[in-house]
Structures are given as C-alpha cells and as structure tokens.
Amino acid sequence: MSNLVVILHDQISESISSLKDFNKDSDLVLLYESYAYANRTKHHKKKLVLLLAAMRHFAVELEQDGYKIKYVKMNSNDDKGSLEDTIKSLSYEYTRVVVTEPSEYFQLQELKKLEIFTSLDLRPDDRFLASHQDFKDWSNARSSLLMEYFYREMRVKYDILMTDGKPEGGKWNYDSENRKTAKSNLTVPPTSFIEPDSITKDVISLVEENFPEHFGDIEPFHFAVTRKGALDVLQNFLDERLPLFGDYQDAMVSGEPWMFHAHISFYLNCGLLLPLECIKAAESYYQKGLVPLNAAEGFIRQILGWREFIRGIYWLKMPEYKDLNFLEAKNKLPNFYWDAKTKMNCLSNCVKDTKKNAYAHHIQRLMVLGNFALIAGLSPQEVNEWFLIVYADAYEWVELPNVSGMILFADGGYLASKPYAAGGSYINKMSDYCKGCDYSVTQKNGSNACPFNYLYWDFLVRNRDKLAKNPRIAMMYRTYDRMSEDKKLAIESDSKDFLRKISSDSYV
C-alpha cells in the first residue's frame, strides 16, 4: 500500500497525524502553494511570507530526513491550478490519499469531495489537546458553556499546575493579578528578530510581486519560518518576557506593540510549535522558581483553556456560526481600520501596529479595535473579514468565535456571558493612548469628547430590548435611567452625528 500524504499550509509539523505511519520507500508528501488560498482572503503580506517560507523550509527539512516530496510552487497569479486538481492528478499512482483534517470548515468540505474518486483517509488533528468528540461530550453535559470550567478539566486531564489533585497555589485562575498598568519607566524587552535567509527573501519577492494590493508592510520581516527558529522565539519569551507577562498582559503602551506577550501564536497556529510543549515549558519555569505563578498560569490558560475552548466552539457550531448577527449590527467598516487616519489615538496606534507587524495583542484586539466595532454597530461580516485579513495568526477557527462571540456578541451570549463594551475610561486606565489623543477622555459629550464615552451608552440604548435582561449589565441600564433627559439627548445626538460621519468616511 502506498500513500499520497497531503500537508496543508497550517500543518507544518513532522509530528502531524498524516505522517504518523509514513513509508519512506513508497509514500509521497505533497506540499502545495495555493494562490487561491492566498487570494480568497487577501491576507496580510507578512502572513503570506510566513506560511510560504515555512512550507519551503519544511520541504527541505523533510527531504533531508528521507521523505519523498512533491512540492508545487506558486509561480504567478496566472496559475489557475488548485490543490484539489493536483491531488486528483497524483492520486491514481497511490492507494489512498492521507490528510490531517483542515483547521477550517470550508476546506474540509472541499477535501471531502475527493472521496468520490479516491480512498481518502482524513485523520484527526492531534496537535490540539481536546478532540471534537471530547468537546462535544463536555458541552452536551452543560446548559451553558464557560471556558473556566473547561479549562479546569483540561488542567486535571493533563496534570498541569496541579499538586495532589488541587490547583497549584490553591486557585485555578490568577487573572485578577494580571491587570497592572504599565509604569512610565517600564523596560519592555524587544521581540525576537530572525534574519531572513535566501529562501525567505525569495518568498518576500514573490509575495510583493503577486500580491501588491494586499494589506500590510512586508518588511522588515523577522518571523521564524522553521521549527528551530520558533523554538528560539519560545525560549526568548520564557527568559525575557514570561516573568512579567502575568502582571502586564492587559497593558497597552504607545510604541510598544509586542509588550510582554509570547508572540508564538503565529507558530502554534501553523504547526511550528506544539501546544503541550509550550505549556510544559512555562510550567517548568514556574516549578524551577524562574517565573511567578500568575505569569505561568496566565500564559497556560491562554493555550490550554482559551485556545482549545475557541476551537471547540467553532467546530461545534459551524457552519451556522458564521452568519450570526444577534444585535443586527449593519454599519460598514470605516476606512480608518485600513489607513489609521483617525483622531482617535488608540485606534490609530492599533491599526498602525497591525499594518506594520500583522500583530496586536489580545487587549488591543478586544478592548480597542473590537470594542469600537461593537459599540459602533459594525457589520459582523465586515469585522470578521478584517480580523481574518490583518493578523498573521488568524485562521477562521480561531478568528470567528473570538470576533463574533467574544468581541461582537453576535452569537447572543453563547460564548461570552456579556458584551465586552467599555467607554474611554478603560482604555485610559490600561494604556497611555489617551494622552496623545485629540479627544478628551474625561469629556462625556460634545465635539471634543472621546467617542467611546457616548457610543458606549448609545450601544446600550440601541440594544436594550436584547440586553436589558442580562444580569451582568443590568446595573448599567439602571445608571442610564437615572440620567437627566438632557444627558440622554446629548448621548443620542453625539452618537448619531458621529455614526453619520464614519458612514461617509469623514475624518473623525
């Protein structure tokens, strides 16, 4: 029996399930650079370079390890071939086609069509720590799904930060200790910088030539594109930033887009790093006394808890999840999400960082870029497309639940128990953005007031029929009801004027 083993663009790992029983004498690995994938969603240029360069380096490494490789390069945008056509053309020479299941729903449906003419062996992606069935069984036993309880069960299952069956330190979650604001004299270590080699430089030229209209700055390019490079980035994080990650993971500082975060989601999501090795590395640093518990636990929770939970939600609720719009939001995405031309300094900073780095940390995404999209009533379809385009770690399985569920409340509370809406005071507390803003964060109404301040209340008013019974925000409605009529009219007038301006792409 001989196998055609297909490795997809985000499966760049020699431990992938499709390679588990590979026969180096008779089997063939197919790696295919898909123009269709690169252009279906107009991904950030840095993401395209990351994936294509990682695939090319991976092919070299596999060949050096004795694997027989068929590598199909993307030559130009005139190439009309497809992965499916290439598989068909090769499948007649092999007994079966072996693929680890894709991470995204639409690609799985495409691959399943191959079963018509070939023996298709679709294998589970065991890089993840909870299988689809595991998550389904867990969710079926509950009336509501809370990540915290899922996370606790995963801690027990994998014996992570556990002592005698109890959580290390006596608590499951140290998030309350992870919300410090950045001090003015805080020194943030630089992120890892890996010099592009000749392979990566060739890919940079390819992307620049074929996708010049795509969003984002292609250079400087400093991402890891090999497993060794990704492991070096992980090590750099453990040594340089994990000790203070817990304290400052929510903080935002102008000119410091990377902060104390790990910057490894790029590599986890494409296969260069494995979740459990990252988790155990952080646990080991805590056990050796090199980092505090709130740092190790906060980092581990992001991977073992949130990442696995989000993936579970995606596969449990697709394809219906993609079309949800509980709040019936329909305003178009403003141009400043692309060009950063806005007087709102927080948004301008985050968009500029995103354009330059194909990265922003989770609070910038949730509480600045996402918060504005929520309270301004932006279309979930447009917001999801933007997030999928601009971040190098974005794939639909992780982007869609985070945006539609966590950011936009478009699923009506299936994922998050309340909308994560906030006025300017939260941004002022957790960042220095407000100091350099044309608007006043302390002013609640009028042309100089921070738009987050009145849009927050307008959001609650616009959606009162759907949100008023939510116990986590009921107090805010009581606060609104105690406002004077003049205050309420000012909120309505300022909000209407501002939303009218962004709908016409006026400079705001």
N, C-alpha and C positions, 0 to 999 in steps of 0.2 A: 504494500500500500504506500502510495506517495501523496504528499500533501502540498497544496499551494497555500502558504501562510501569509495572510494579508495583515500588514501592520499599518494602522491608521495614524494620522498626524499627531494625535494626543496619546499615543501608546508607545512612546519612545523609551522602552524598558526591556532589557533582556529577560526580566522575570515575568513578563506579560504571559497570561494563561495560554495564548495561542502558540507560544514557543515551548510549552512545558515538555512535550514529547517529540520535539523536532528531531528528524533523522537527517544528519548532515550528509549522508550518502545519497539520499533520494529526494528530499524535500527542497522547496524553493520559497524564499521570502520575497514578497512583493512590497515595495515601498513606492508610493505614487504621489507626486506633487500635483495637487489638484488646483487648476486655475478656477474651476467652478466654485470650489470652497473659498478660495481667496477672494473671489469677486461677488459671491452670493450675498455675503455681508461684507461691506467694504472696511475690513479690519484695519486697525492702526498699523502703520508701516512697520513699527518695531515688532508687533506680534507676528507678522508675516516673516520677518527676518528670523526671529526666534525659532519658529516652527520649521522653516525650510532649512536653516543652518543646522538645527538639531537633528533633523532627519538625515541630512547628508553626512554629518559626523557619525551618526548611529550606524548608517550603512557601512562606513569604513570600518568601524569597530566590529560589526558582525562578520564582515569578510575576514578580518584579521583573526577572528575566533573560529573560522572554518565554516561559516554559513554560506550557502549558495544564494546569491542576491540577484534579483531583477529590480533595478532602480529606474524609474521613469521620471526624468526631469521636466520641469516646466520651461519651455524654451521661449515662448512668446504668447501674447494674447490671441494669436491666430490659431492656437492649438484648440481643436474642437473635441478632443478625446475626453473620455471620462474614466473614472476608476472602474465603474461597472463594466464598461466595454473592454477595458484591459483585462479584468478578471475573466470575462467570457472568452476572450481570445486565448488565454493561458489555461483555462480550466480543463480543456479537452485532454491535456497532457497529464493531468493529475487525478487521482481517485476522488479526492474531496478538497473543498476549499475550507480552510480553517480561519476564523476571525474571532478575536475577542470582541464582545458586544460593544458597539459605539456608545459614547457617553451622551449623545444627543438623539432625541426621539426621531427626528426626520431621517437621519442617516440610517438608523436601524430599520425603518420601513423600506428604504431604498435597497438595503442589503438583503432583506428577506425576499425580495423579488427574484433574487438569484436562485432560490430554491426550485424554480420552475425547470431549470435546465442542468443543475449540478447538485451534488451532495454537499450541503452546507452545514458545517459544524460551528455553530455560534456558541462561544464559551462565555461564562460569567467573567466580569472584570474583578478579579480577586485582589486588586490593589486596594480597593475600598474595604472597610472593616465591617460593614453591615450589608449583607446581600439584600436584593429586592424583597425576597421572601422574609428575611429577618425583620425588615422594617414594616412590611405588611402585617406580619403576625403581631408585632408590637403595637401598631396603630389600631388594629382590629379589637384589641383588648381595652381601648380607651375611648371615652366620649369626646375628649379634647386632647390635642397633641401639644405637649410642652417640651421644648428642647431640653430643659433642665433635667427632667426625669429620664429622657432617653440617654442623655449624657451620663447620668449616674449609673445606669445599667451597663453602658459601654465601659465605664471605668472598672466596674466589677468584673465584667466579662474578660477584659484584657489585663486585669490586675495592675492598673496604672494609678500611682499615688495612693495606694491602699496599704494599711497596716492592720493586721489581724481582722480583716473584713470590714474595716472602717476607713473613712476618708482621712488621708494624711492631714494632720493639724486639727482634726475634729469638725471641719466644714467641707462641704462639697465645692463651694464656689466662693472665690475671693474677689469678685467683681467690684464690690464696694470699696476695695483698697486700690482699684486700678483706674482712678478718675482724677488724678492730680493734674493741676495746670502747670504748664512749663514755666520755670523760673527764667528771669531775664538773662542770667549768667549760665544757663544750662548749655553744656557742650554736647552736641549730637555727633556721634561717630559717622564718618562717611559710609555710604553703601559700597558694596563690593564692585570693583571695576575690573572686568576681564577684557583684555585687548583682543579685538577681532583678528583671527588668523586669515589665511588666504581663502579658505572655503567660505568663511563668513563674509569676507569682503566681496566675493563673487555674488553671494546672495543679496547683499546690500545693493549692488549694481543692478541685479535682476529685478528686485522689488521697485527700485527707483525708476527703472525703465518701463516696467509693465503696469505699475500702479501709482502713477504720479499724482492722481487726484485723491488718493486715499488720505484720510485724516492722519495728522501726527508728524513729528520730527523723526526722521530715520537715524540721524546722528546727533550727538555721539551715541554709539551703540556699545553697551557694556554688559549685556546679559550673558549668563553662562549658556552654552549650547552643547555641552557634554555632561555626562554624569559626574565626571571628576570635577568639572567646574561648578556644578550645582552643589556637590558635597562641600566644596571650598566655601561657597556662599553660606551654606548652613553652618559651617564651622565658624565663619566670621561672625554670624549672628549670635551664636552661643557665647562666644568670647567677648564680643564688643557691645552687643545691644540687649541681649536677654536679661542681664542683671537689672536694667531699668525699664524693660518693656512693660512689666506689670504696672508700675507707677504711672507711666506716661503714654499708655496705649491709646487714650482718647484725646490727647493734646494735639493742637494744631499750631504751627508756627510759620510765619511767612518766610520763604526762602529755605525751608527745611521740609521738603516733601516726603522724605524717607523716614524721618524720626527714628524711633527705636524698634520699628517693625522688622519682621524677618525678611521680607521681600523674596519669599520662596514659593508663593502661590503659583507663580509662572511655571515652576519646575514640578511642583506637585501635580498640577493640572495637565501637564503634557507627558509626565512619566519619568522625568529625570530623577526625581526624588520619590520615595515611598512614604506614605503617611506614618506607618508604625515606626520606621527608623527615626523620623523626626521627633515623634512623641517620646520614644525611649531615650533619645539623646538629651532632650530637655529634662526628663525625669532624672537621668543620671547626673546632670549638672546640679539639680536640687539635692540629690542624695549625697553628693560629694561636698555640699555646702558652698557651691560656687555661685548659686543664684537663690534669691528668696522664694518662698512658696507661692506668693501671689503672682510672681513672674512666670514660674514654671506652669502653675495651674492655669493661668490666663491664656498662655500660649497653647497648652494641650487642649483646653476647652474649645479653642477655635477649630482645631483639626478633628479631634475625637468626637466632639459634640456637634458644633455648628455645621461643619463641612459635611459630615455624614448625614445629619438631620436634613439639611437642604437637599441633598441628593435623593434621600428617601421621599421627600415631599414631591420632587419633580417627577419621579417615575411612578409614584402612586396616583398622581393627578393629571398626567398628560394623556391625551392632547388638549383636554378641555381647559386646563390651567392657563394656556397661552392666551385665551380670549376673554378672560375675566376682567370685569370693569365695574366692580361693586358700587363705586362712587360716581359712576357715569362721567368721569373726567374726559374732557374732549379738547382742551386748549392745545394749540400747536406748540412744539418745542421752540423757544426763542433762539435767534441766531447766536446769542452770546454763549450758548453751550458749545459752539464751534469756534468762535473767534475771540472769546473772552472780553469782548467790548461791552462792558457794563460798569456803571459807577459802584455797583455792589462789590466791594473789595474781596469779600470771602469767596464769592462765585468766580470772580476774575482770577484770583490766585489758584483756585482748584482746577479751573479749566486750563490755565496756562501750564500747571504742573502735569495735568493729564496729557496735554498735547506733547509736551516735551518728553515725558517718561513712560507713557502708556500705563501709568500707575497713579493711584491715590489711595491713602489708607482708609479703613472702613468707616471712620467717623466723618472724614471728608465726603465720602460717598453717601453715607446715610443722613448726616445731620446738616450738610450744606447743600450739595448738589441734589440729593434725594428729597430733603426737607422742602426745598423751594419747589421742586416738581410736584410734591404732594399738595402744599398749601396754595399753589397757583393753579391747581386743577389741570395739569398737563396730561395729555393722552398717554395711557399706559403703553400703547403700541409704539409711539414715538420715543418714549423714555426708555423702554426696553431695547429698542434698536440702537439708541445712542450708547447705552452702557455696554451692549454687546460689541459695538464697533471700537470703542475707545480704549479698552483695557486689555492688556496682554494676557491676563489670567482669566478672561471672560469666555465661558462656553455656556450654551443655553442651560445646561443642567444646573449650573451654579448661579448664573445671572438672573434667570427668570424668577425663581422663587424669592431671591433676595430683593429684586426690584418690585415685582407685582405683589408679593406678600409682605415683605418687611418694610419696604420704602413707601409704596403707593396704597397699601391696604386694599388692593384691587380684588383680593380674594375674600373680602368681607370679614377677615379675622381668623381665617383657617390657620395661618402660620403665626401671625403676631396678635397678641391679645388687645392691642390698641394701635391707632395710627401714631407713628413717630413724628408728630408735628411739634414745632417749637418756634418761639419768637426769637428776636435777635439776642436776648439776654443769654441764651445757652451758648451761642456762637462766641459772644463776648467773654463768657466765663472760660471756655475751653480753647481760646485762640487769642492771637494778637491782631486778627484781621480788622477788627472794628477801629483800631487806632489809625489806620490809613485809609479809612472809607470816607467818601463824600457825604454819606448819610450819617445821621446821628442815631446811635443805638439806644440812647436814653430818651429820644423823642418818639412819642407813640403815634402821632398823627401829623399830617401836613406834608408839604413837598420835600422837606428835609428829613423826615422821619425814616428810619430803617424800614423798608418794605416788609421784612419778615414780621414786624410788630403788628401791623394792621392786617396783613394777609393771614396770619395765624387765626385771628378772631373771625375773619371773613370765611375762612375754611370751615370753622366750626358751625357758623350760621348757615352756610350753603348746604351743609350735610347733616343738619340737625335731625332730620327725620330718620336718618340711618345710624346716627352715632349717639344720640341722646341717652339711650338706654345702656350704653357701655359703662359699667361701673368705674372703670379706670379714668374716665374723663368727665364723669357726671359733675364733679366739683367745678370744672371749668365753665360748664353751662350755667351753674348757679352764680358764678362770678360775673359772667356776661349779663345775666338777668338783673344784677344789681347795678349795672352801669346806667348812667343818665341817658336820656334819649338823644341828647346832643352828641354824646360819645359814640353811641351806636350809629348815628347818621354819619359821623366823621369816618368811622371804620368802613362803612358801606361806600361812601363817596371816594375815599382814598383808594380803596381796593378796585372799584370799578374803573377809575381813571388809570391806575397802574396796569391792570389787566388789559385795558384797551390799548395802552401804549405798547406792551410787549406783543400783542396780537398783530400790530402793524410794524413790528421790529424797530420801534423808536429806541433811541439811546436812553436807557434808564439806569 
